[in-house]
Amino acid sequence: MAEAKRTIITREVKKTETVPALSMTISIEEAESLMAVLVKVAGSLTNSPRKHTNAILRSLENAQVRDWESPGHPFSLLADPNSGLAFKDYKQPNATFYGVTVR
């Protein structure tokens, strides 16, 4: 004989939502300059604002803005090509801890 038991499962639900947005028209030179700055940004691609700068960078690449490694790209004019910007991760809410703490 079949037996069933009610339970609760956790599942990820993706939803579409309307968010404020911005449209901007920039010149190719401005796009290349922006790209030179964006490739210098570091941080988590999932848990920091870098995910947004990376999305902008990918959009520029998809629009076929000249690759930042190309000769004469504004990236080559950066004063210190080895320096960069780094985002810290977003703060995580304090999680409830169930367990034993050893001191």
C-alpha positions in Angstrom: 0.0 0.0 0.0 1.3 3.5 -0.9 2.2 5.9 1.8 2.7 9.6 1.5 4.1 12.2 3.9 3.8 16.0 3.6 7.2 17.8 3.7 8.8 21.0 2.8 11.5 21.4 0.1 13.7 24.3 -0.8 13.9 25.3 -4.5 15.3 28.2 -6.4 12.7 30.3 -8.1 13.7 32.8 -10.8 11.4 35.7 -11.4 11.2 38.6 -13.7 10.8 42.0 -12.1 10.8 45.6 -13.3 13.7 47.7 -12.1 14.8 51.3 -12.8 17.2 51.5 -15.7 19.4 53.9 -17.6 20.1 54.3 -21.3 23.2 56.1 -22.4 24.8 56.9 -25.8 28.6 57.3 -25.8 31.2 57.6 -28.5 33.5 54.8 -29.4 36.4 56.7 -27.7 34.4 57.1 -24.5 33.5 53.4 -24.7 37.1 52.4 -25.0 38.1 54.6 -22.1 35.4 53.1 -20.0 36.5 49.6 -20.9 40.1 50.5 -19.9 38.8 51.4 -16.4 36.5 48.4 -16.1 39.1 45.8 -16.8 41.0 47.0 -13.8 38.1 46.2 -11.4 38.5 43.2 -9.1 36.2 41.5 -6.6 33.6 38.7 -6.4 31.6 38.2 -9.6 28.7 37.0 -7.5 28.9 38.8 -4.1 30.2 42.3 -4.9 29.4 45.2 -7.1 32.0 43.8 -9.6 29.2 41.7 -11.1 27.7 45.0 -12.4 30.9 46.4 -13.8 31.6 43.0 -15.4 28.1 43.1 -17.0 28.9 46.5 -18.5 32.3 45.3 -19.8 30.6 42.3 -21.4 28.1 44.6 -23.1 30.9 46.7 -24.5 32.6 43.6 -25.8 29.3 42.4 -27.4 29.0 45.8 -29.1 32.4 45.1 -30.6 34.3 47.9 -28.9 37.9 47.4 -29.7 39.6 44.8 -27.4 41.5 46.5 -24.5 44.7 44.6 -25.4 44.8 46.1 -28.9 47.7 48.4 -29.7 46.7 52.1 -29.1 43.7 51.3 -26.8 43.4 53.8 -24.0 44.3 50.9 -21.6 47.9 51.3 -22.8 47.8 54.9 -21.5 47.1 54.1 -17.9 49.8 55.5 -15.6 50.2 52.3 -13.7 48.7 49.3 -15.6 49.5 47.0 -12.6 47.2 48.9 -10.1 43.5 48.4 -9.9 40.2 48.8 -8.1 38.8 46.1 -5.9 35.3 45.7 -4.4 34.8 44.1 -1.1 31.9 41.6 -0.8 28.5 42.7 0.2 27.9 42.2 3.9 26.2 38.9 4.7 23.3 39.0 7.2 24.2 37.3 10.5 23.3 33.6 10.1 21.8 31.7 12.9 24.3 29.2 14.2 23.2 25.9 15.6 26.0 23.9 17.1 28.8 23.9 19.6 31.3 26.7 19.9 34.7 25.7 21.4 36.6 28.4 23.2 
